[in-house]
């Protein structure tokens, strides 16, 4: 299957199951991935976001609950994280991580976050000619240093960031949007008009919990991002709405733990999905979800997944 099939910059996916940014291996960049985990079987993988300079991320604790695997076993379906954008910086990522990604034989989407429109363009230019990834995903849920506004909360800033990247790369560009905005369709249109080849919907929802015994927030960064099962209905509604107003592929992300969840997103209008929290709980989850999806399609004699995409749209 192809993302943006009518575009010369199309991105080929073997199937619609991808890994979401920040959830690949122990460090988000693939550490701990074993030879048995054939990442080339998946539609694509998105390593953790990189920024222009190295960042240390947020203070501990960064997870609530500390173990997603244990949380699932205990029936806890609410996940919070406050990792921040801890990363080695784009120079180190291109020099040291990209060669490792090349060896996977998988489709890799590099995730970028900039502090300004100019920085987004600069980072895109730095990726020119570097092997190891086939597309760029823009993490727009970061503040612009010039005015403090979140890129993905503003149609104008979203368009400016996407446009700066588009002017500096021939790779497919995916714009990852935030869920907590008044009208996501306005921002989606702005991203597409500025040159985004596909949209990723959505990032996490700002959230927090408080320990009533210590009377302190449970996360070192005070607030974090809500992911997992709690995000899925919100993100799916956004996918449904955006699919009605843009003519580019949409990648649904949020709370995907089963093949049924994948099917829901596809029927809402997504072309592909990204598995995040489930992958943190069990790195084999994307493979199991893919196998179950293939089995579902085979049992029903569905040979073209486009038969499902948007089927719930009315």
PLY file of the C-alpha trace (Angstrom):
ply
format ascii 1.0
element vertex 314
property float x
property float y
property float z
element edge 313
property int vertex1
property int vertex2
end_header
0.00 0.00 0.00
1.13 3.55 -0.66
0.77 6.73 1.36
-0.01 9.61 -1.01
-0.31 7.28 -4.03
-1.08 10.19 -6.35
2.06 12.01 -5.28
5.56 11.50 -6.65
6.75 11.51 -3.03
4.61 8.51 -2.07
5.76 6.28 0.77
5.28 2.55 0.24
4.08 0.51 3.23
3.98 -3.27 3.18
0.86 -3.10 5.38
-0.97 -0.54 7.56
0.65 -1.42 10.93
3.41 0.98 12.00
5.29 1.65 15.26
4.71 5.07 16.82
7.50 7.49 17.64
9.10 7.07 21.04
8.10 3.43 21.52
10.75 1.58 19.52
12.99 -0.42 21.83
14.23 0.59 25.29
15.42 4.02 24.21
12.92 4.84 21.48
15.58 4.38 18.80
15.69 0.60 18.59
17.95 -0.50 21.45
16.87 -3.96 22.55
15.32 -4.92 19.20
16.37 -8.51 18.53
17.14 -10.28 15.26
13.91 -12.24 15.70
11.91 -9.00 15.48
11.77 -8.54 11.73
10.87 -4.87 11.54
10.63 -5.16 7.76
7.41 -7.13 8.29
5.70 -4.01 9.57
4.38 -1.16 7.47
6.95 1.25 8.95
8.70 2.20 12.18
9.14 5.70 13.59
12.05 6.16 16.01
11.82 8.74 18.77
11.76 12.43 17.88
15.08 14.23 17.46
15.72 17.95 17.94
18.41 20.29 16.65
20.48 20.00 19.84
20.79 17.23 22.40
18.15 17.30 25.14
18.02 15.48 28.49
14.24 15.35 28.79
12.02 15.72 31.84
12.83 14.86 35.48
11.94 11.50 36.98
9.54 9.87 37.46
8.54 9.83 33.81
5.97 7.03 33.73
2.69 6.33 35.46
2.33 3.47 36.00
6.06 2.59 35.90
5.42 -0.62 33.94
2.92 -0.60 31.09
3.07 -4.39 30.94
2.14 -4.72 34.61
-0.53 -2.07 34.19
-2.24 -4.07 31.46
-2.07 -7.22 33.54
-3.65 -5.32 36.43
-6.39 -3.93 34.21
-5.11 -0.35 34.35
-5.97 1.25 31.01
-4.77 4.81 31.74
-1.16 5.57 30.84
0.73 8.82 31.44
4.24 9.66 30.35
6.45 12.70 30.75
9.59 11.70 28.91
10.19 15.02 27.25
12.24 15.09 24.08
15.31 13.36 25.48
17.46 12.71 22.41
21.06 12.95 21.15
20.36 15.77 18.68
20.00 15.51 14.93
23.72 15.49 14.11
24.33 12.43 16.28
21.11 10.81 15.05
22.13 11.15 11.41
25.71 10.02 12.03
25.13 7.20 14.52
21.49 6.08 14.50
20.54 6.30 10.83
23.17 3.70 9.80
21.64 1.29 12.31
18.18 1.92 10.90
19.49 1.09 7.42
20.45 -2.38 8.56
16.88 -3.21 9.60
15.66 -3.34 6.01
12.47 -1.66 7.22
10.62 1.45 6.13
11.73 4.10 8.63
10.11 7.48 9.28
12.35 10.00 11.02
10.58 12.24 13.55
11.70 15.87 13.88
10.81 18.65 16.34
12.02 22.22 15.95
11.91 25.25 18.23
11.21 27.61 15.35
10.05 27.55 11.76
13.63 28.18 10.65
14.90 25.28 12.73
12.39 22.90 11.16
13.71 23.90 7.74
17.33 23.62 8.85
16.81 20.11 10.23
15.07 18.98 7.05
18.00 20.26 5.01
20.44 18.31 7.19
18.66 15.05 6.33
19.25 15.50 2.59
21.17 12.59 1.13
21.33 10.62 4.39
20.28 6.97 4.17
18.36 5.07 6.84
14.89 6.61 6.56
12.35 7.17 3.81
10.12 9.94 5.21
9.96 12.70 7.81
7.29 13.06 10.49
6.98 16.49 12.10
6.25 16.47 15.83
4.36 19.75 16.00
3.36 19.56 19.68
6.25 21.77 20.75
6.36 25.51 21.51
7.79 28.05 19.10
10.59 29.88 20.90
9.62 33.18 19.26
6.17 33.47 20.85
5.64 30.36 23.00
2.73 29.11 20.93
2.43 25.38 20.24
2.95 24.74 16.52
0.08 22.28 16.23
-2.30 24.65 18.05
-2.00 27.21 15.28
-2.94 26.79 11.63
-0.46 29.51 10.72
2.47 27.99 12.64
1.63 24.51 11.38
1.63 25.75 7.79
4.88 27.63 8.31
6.69 24.63 9.83
5.43 22.22 7.17
6.29 24.71 4.44
9.83 25.17 5.75
10.39 21.42 5.73
8.75 20.99 2.32
11.14 23.56 0.87
14.16 21.62 2.11
13.38 17.98 1.35
12.08 15.73 -1.38
11.10 13.07 1.15
7.43 12.48 2.04
6.40 14.73 4.94
3.95 13.60 7.63
2.52 16.24 9.98
1.66 14.91 13.46
-1.20 16.91 14.94
-2.32 17.54 18.52
-5.76 16.50 19.81
-6.44 19.43 22.17
-7.39 22.13 19.67
-10.72 23.86 18.98
-10.93 22.76 15.34
-8.51 20.11 14.12
-9.85 20.35 10.56
-8.56 23.91 10.20
-5.07 22.83 11.21
-5.21 19.70 9.07
-6.11 21.76 6.00
-3.28 24.18 6.74
-0.75 21.34 6.94
-1.92 19.81 3.67
-2.01 23.16 1.86
1.58 23.79 2.99
2.79 20.50 1.50
2.18 17.70 4.00
1.85 14.39 2.16
0.05 12.69 5.06
-1.22 13.46 8.56
-0.58 11.56 11.80
-3.47 11.88 14.26
-2.90 12.28 17.09
-0.30 13.12 19.69
-1.06 12.53 23.39
-3.46 14.59 25.51
-2.00 16.76 28.33
-2.96 15.13 31.62
-1.87 14.53 35.21
-2.44 12.48 38.34
-1.79 13.31 42.02
-0.62 10.96 44.76
-3.03 11.72 47.62
-0.57 10.40 50.23
2.35 12.63 49.19
0.04 15.36 47.85
2.32 15.68 44.87
1.91 15.00 41.13
2.99 11.49 40.26
5.14 12.70 37.34
8.36 14.62 37.74
7.30 16.93 34.94
3.98 17.64 36.75
1.86 17.00 33.66
2.39 14.41 30.96
0.71 12.89 27.97
-2.32 10.61 28.21
-1.99 7.61 25.91
-3.31 4.09 25.70
-6.99 3.15 25.77
-8.02 6.58 27.05
-6.70 8.29 23.93
-8.27 5.99 21.32
-11.86 7.35 21.23
-10.58 10.92 21.11
-8.06 10.29 18.37
-10.51 8.21 16.35
-13.06 11.02 16.35
-10.38 13.39 15.05
-9.42 10.95 12.30
-13.06 10.68 11.30
-13.49 14.46 11.09
-10.23 15.14 9.27
-10.88 12.38 6.72
-13.92 14.37 5.60
-11.97 17.51 4.72
-8.57 16.45 3.35
-7.51 14.23 0.48
-4.26 12.84 1.88
-3.64 9.65 3.85
-4.20 9.77 7.59
-2.27 7.65 10.09
-4.33 6.95 13.19
-2.50 6.62 16.49
-3.72 6.19 20.05
-4.68 3.16 22.11
-4.24 0.44 19.50
-3.91 -2.92 21.24
-5.80 -5.29 18.94
-6.62 -5.85 15.29
-10.15 -4.66 16.05
-8.74 -1.29 17.06
-6.86 -1.11 13.75
-10.06 -1.87 11.87
-11.92 0.87 13.75
-9.34 3.45 12.74
-9.35 2.28 9.12
-13.13 2.40 8.96
-13.02 5.90 10.46
-10.89 6.99 7.51
-7.28 6.20 8.39
-5.03 4.61 5.77
-2.60 3.21 8.36
-2.06 3.19 12.12
0.79 3.50 14.59
1.07 1.24 17.63
2.47 3.03 20.70
1.50 2.10 24.27
0.93 -1.55 23.36
4.47 -1.66 22.02
5.81 -0.29 25.30
3.98 -3.05 27.16
5.09 -5.77 24.75
7.50 -5.20 21.83
5.87 -8.12 20.01
2.48 -6.38 20.06
2.70 -4.84 16.56
3.52 -8.23 15.08
0.63 -9.93 16.88
-1.74 -7.17 15.83
-0.60 -7.49 12.21
-1.05 -11.28 12.24
-4.55 -10.92 13.69
-5.42 -8.28 11.09
-4.26 -10.52 8.25
-6.30 -13.39 9.70
-9.42 -11.20 9.93
-9.11 -10.08 6.31
-8.45 -13.62 5.12
-11.44 -15.06 6.97
-13.71 -12.53 5.28
-12.18 -12.80 1.84
-11.05 -9.16 1.82
-8.13 -8.86 -0.60
-7.99 -5.06 -0.91
-7.80 -3.12 2.34
-9.17 -0.06 0.57
-12.54 -1.79 0.88
-12.37 -1.01 4.61
-10.83 2.46 4.65
-13.50 5.03 5.40
-16.26 2.41 5.48
-17.86 4.04 8.55
-18.00 7.49 7.00
-21.58 8.77 6.58
0 1
1 2
2 3
3 4
4 5
5 6
6 7
7 8
8 9
9 10
10 11
11 12
12 13
13 14
14 15
15 16
16 17
17 18
18 19
19 20
20 21
21 22
22 23
23 24
24 25
25 26
26 27
27 28
28 29
29 30
30 31
31 32
32 33
33 34
34 35
35 36
36 37
37 38
38 39
39 40
40 41
41 42
42 43
43 44
44 45
45 46
46 47
47 48
48 49
49 50
50 51
51 52
52 53
53 54
54 55
55 56
56 57
57 58
58 59
59 60
60 61
61 62
62 63
63 64
64 65
65 66
66 67
67 68
68 69
69 70
70 71
71 72
72 73
73 74
74 75
75 76
76 77
77 78
78 79
79 80
80 81
81 82
82 83
83 84
84 85
85 86
86 87
87 88
88 89
89 90
90 91
91 92
92 93
93 94
94 95
95 96
96 97
97 98
98 99
99 100
100 101
101 102
102 103
103 104
104 105
105 106
106 107
107 108
108 109
109 110
110 111
111 112
112 113
113 114
114 115
115 116
116 117
117 118
118 119
119 120
120 121
121 122
122 123
123 124
124 125
125 126
126 127
127 128
128 129
129 130
130 131
131 132
132 133
133 134
134 135
135 136
136 137
137 138
138 139
139 140
140 141
141 142
142 143
143 144
144 145
145 146
146 147
147 148
148 149
149 150
150 151
151 152
152 153
153 154
154 155
155 156
156 157
157 158
158 159
159 160
160 161
161 162
162 163
163 164
164 165
165 166
166 167
167 168
168 169
169 170
170 171
171 172
172 173
173 174
174 175
175 176
176 177
177 178
178 179
179 180
180 181
181 182
182 183
183 184
184 185
185 186
186 187
187 188
188 189
189 190
190 191
191 192
192 193
193 194
194 195
195 196
196 197
197 198
198 199
199 200
200 201
201 202
202 203
203 204
204 205
205 206
206 207
207 208
208 209
209 210
210 211
211 212
212 213
213 214
214 215
215 216
216 217
217 218
218 219
219 220
220 221
221 222
222 223
223 224
224 225
225 226
226 227
227 228
228 229
229 230
230 231
231 232
232 233
233 234
234 235
235 236
236 237
237 238
238 239
239 240
240 241
241 242
242 243
243 244
244 245
245 246
246 247
247 248
248 249
249 250
250 251
251 252
252 253
253 254
254 255
255 256
256 257
257 258
258 259
259 260
260 261
261 262
262 263
263 264
264 265
265 266
266 267
267 268
268 269
269 270
270 271
271 272
272 273
273 274
274 275
275 276
276 277
277 278
278 279
279 280
280 281
281 282
282 283
283 284
284 285
285 286
286 287
287 288
288 289
289 290
290 291
291 292
292 293
293 294
294 295
295 296
296 297
297 298
298 299
299 300
300 301
301 302
302 303
303 304
304 305
305 306
306 307
307 308
308 309
309 310
310 311
311 312
312 313
